[in-house]
């Protein structure tokens, strides 16, 4: 092919690409009125929101060809695997042999087949972790999932904690510290970052490390990874305390008002957010004529009754309410 022919061919390809891009950009706005267009997946059409002009029709549906009317039917008909997740050391990409001793038709396996499947499970678990770092990660992520379940933390907190631990492992921050300590610190930081905090006492109760070690490791992880963890807001504890005590929505609103009044008076600085939240719930319950004792609030918030009494008086003083 001559040089002039090659240049012509290249120019034609460029013109074709430009033409396609122009057509694509043209569909972003209505050719009739210039309004925004939306895709109606149910009818396979692209329609203008303003004038109703059908810009494109008979579009290809890239979704599944089957229908499902509930989540169980959707899982049964789907032909793809589970989504990747940071909560598994291999991100869920490896094969896992089920624990049920049944074949594809639901029939029980013979004793010889059960022994064979057990050996396969054992070797499969061994092959899923290639080195010490993966074994470390597998143990830590299991700990995070266990503690999050005990504390009732949602999925997004678990995922964030798993990412924090992976970063700590990648940056070689574990030498000299226990796996459980770093895993607990990662979960504590993730809960605070997600606005669903738990107190240090609650964390140490479900963890296998002491409160002092947890505090020290948490500060180290936050500093080394430059995590942006805001100070815990007392209002974030209110929904859980109110729910555990079986109090009303009115009490929760009153507790929020008390905390807001204390914030405007500059009384939150240097105070434990858990203590402030517990005292606000107790004071709000009394103001709304709901029956709750300091002992009950103390058990739910896991703090002393003395702290509740002290914060309770301060909150009422900020609102000029006689104690």
N, C-alpha and C positions, 0 to 999 in steps of 0.2 A: 504494500500500500504506500502511495506517495505521501510526502509531507503535507501537501495541500489537501489531499483527501482525508488525512487523519485530523487536520484542523477543522475541516467541515463537519466530520462525524462528531468531534468533541463539542463543537458549537451547537449542533442539533440536539445532542444530549442535554446540554446546559439549558437550551431553550425549552426542552420538554419538561425538565425538572422545575424551571421557573414557572411554567404554565400550570403544573400540578400544584405548586405552592400557592399560586394566585387563586386557583379554584378552591383550595382548602381554606384560604383566608376569606374568600368570598362567602363561604358557608357559615362563617362566624357571625355574620350580620345579614339581616334580611335584605335581599336585592330590591325589594319593593319599597320598604319604608326605612330601612337602615336600623331596625330594632333588633333586639337580642333574639337568638333562636335557641330552642331547647329540643332535646331528643326525647321522643315518646317511644320508649322501648316496647311497650305493649302492642302498639300498632306499627312499629317499624318505620316511623316517620320523624323528620326534623321539621318543626313548626315554629313560626314566628310568634313570640309572646304578645306582640302589639296588634298586628293586623290579621293573624291567623293563617297566613300564607303557608302552604305546605312546600318547603324548600326541597326536601328529598323524601322519597318513599321507597317501600320494599327494601329497606336496609337489612343487612345481615345481622342475625341475632347470635352473638358470641356466647350466650349462656348455655346451660345444659338443655338437652332435648327432652328431658323427663321433668315431671312435676312432682312436688312434694308438699304435703299439707301440714306437716309438723316436723320438729327437729329430728325425731327418731327415724322417720321415713327418709329425710334428707341424708342422714348419715348412712342409712342402709343402701340407698341408691347411688351415692357418690362414689366415683371411681378414682378418687385422688386421696392421698394420705393426709395426715394431720399437718397443720401449718408449723413452720419452724418456730422454735421458742428458745429463749436464752435460759430457761429454767432447767434445761437438760444439758449435760456436759457436751454432748454431740449435737446439740440443737434439734434433737428429734429426727435426725436423718438416718440413723442406723436401724436395723431390723430388730424387733423385739419379739421373742417367742412367748406366746400367751401361757398363763399358768393353768388354764383349764385342761384337764386330761380327756379331751373329746376331739373327735375328728371333724371334718368339714360338714358332716351330716348330723352332728350332735350325738353320735354314738360314743359310748365310753371306750377308752383304750384298754387293751389287755395289760396285764402286769409287766410283761416283757416290753411292750411299747411305752408304758409309763416310765420305766427305768431308762429307756433310750432317750425319751424326751427330756428327762431330768438331767441326763448327762449333756445333752445338747444345750439346755438352758445354762448350765454351769459354764461350759466352754464359750457360749455366746457372751455371757457377762464378762468373762476374762478377756475376750478379744475386743470388747467395746472400749476398753481403756488401754491405750497403747503405752503410756508412760506414767511416771509419778505425778506429773502436772494434771493429767486427765483424771487420775484417781483422786487427787486432791480436790479437783473441781467437782467431781461427782459426789464426794462426801459433803462438801460445803453446800452445794445446791440442794441436796437432800435435807440438810439441817435448816436451810432457809425456808423450804417448803413446810417442814414440820412445825417450825416456830410460827410461821405466818398462819397456819391452820389453827394453832392453839390460840393465837391472838385475834383471829377473825379478820385478818387483813385481806384486801381484795387482790385480784390478779395483777393489776397494774403495779402495785407495790412490790409484789414478788418478782416481776420482770425487772423492775428498776434495781432492786437489791441484787439480782443475779448479774446485771450489767456492771454494777459497782464492784462486786467481788471479782468479776473477770478482769476489770481494769487493775485492781490491786494485785492480782496474780500476774498479770502481764508486766506490771511495773516492778515486780519482785519486792513487794512490800510485806510478804509473809514471814521471811526468816526472823526467828526470835519471837514470833507470835503464834498463838494457837489458831487452828482452822475455825474452831467454834467461835473464838473471840472476834475474828475478822468477819465471819458470816453474820454474827449478831449485830455488829457495828454497821454492816452494810444494810441490814434490814431496818435498823433503827433510823439510819439516815434516810433511807427510801421512804419510810412512813412519814417522816417529817416533811420531806420534799413534796410528797403527794397530798399534804394537808390532812393526813389521817394519823396523827402522832400517837405514840404510846410512851408511857413514862419509863424511866430507867428501871424502876422497881418491877414493873410488869415484864420488861424485857429480860431482866436477870432471873425472874421466876420461871420462865419457860426455857431459858438458856442453860448451858452447862458451864458457864463462866460466872465469876463473881462480879458484883456491880463495879468495883474499883477497876478491875481489868477491862470491863466493857467501856467505862468512861475514858480510860487512857487510850485504848485501841481506837475508839470512835474519833477522838480528837486527832490522833495520828493519821487516820485514813482521810478525814476531811481536809487536813492540812496538805498532805502529800498529793491528793488527787484534785485539789482546788475545787471541792464541791461547794456549790452555792446553797447552803442550808440556812434558811431564815429562822430566827427565833420562834419557838412554838407559840402560837396564839391560843390564849385560854378558850376562845370561842370554838376552836376545833374539837375540844373535849366535851362540849356541852351535849351534842346529840346522843353520844354514847352513854353518858351519865344519866341523862333524862330517860333514855330508853330502858336502861338496866334497872332504874328505880320505879319505872312504870308511871312516870309523871306526865302531865298534859303538855300540849304545844304552847299553851298560854304561859306555863312556867318557864319553858325554854326561851320564849320571847322576853319575859321579864328578866331572866338571867343574862341575856344578851344586853339588855338595856343597862343593867348594873355594871357589867364589865365595860361597856362603852363609857359610862359615867366615870368609872375609875380611870380609864385611859385618858379622858380629857382632863382629869385632875392630876395626871402624871403619877399615878400610884402603881402602875404595872411594872415599872423598872425595878429590877432586882428581886422580884417576887417569883415564886414558883408558879408556872401557868396551871399546873394540875391543882395546886392549892386554891388558886383564884377561881378556877372553874368549879371546883367542889363547893367552895363557900358561896359562889353566886347561885348555884343550884339550890343549896340549902336555904339561902335568904329568899330566893324567888318562890320556893315552895311555901314558906311561911307567909309571904305577902299575898299569895293566891289561895291561901287557906287549904293547902294540901298537906296531908300528914306524912312527915318524913323526919327521922331522927338523925342526929349527928353521927351516931354509930352506923346507921345504914349507909349514909353518904361516905363515911370513912372506909367502909368495907368495899364499896364500889370503886372509889378513887384510889384506894390503897395508900392513904395518908393518915396522919394522926388527927384525932379530934381537936387537939390543941391548935393545930394549924388552921383547921376549919373555923374555930371560934375567933382566932386572931384576924383572919382575912374577912370573916363575916362582919366584924365590927368596922373594919376599914371600909368595906364596900358601902355599908349603911351610912357611915360618916360622909363619904363622897356624895351621897344622894341627899344628905340632911334628913335622914330618916332615923328616929330614935330607936336604939337597939333594944 
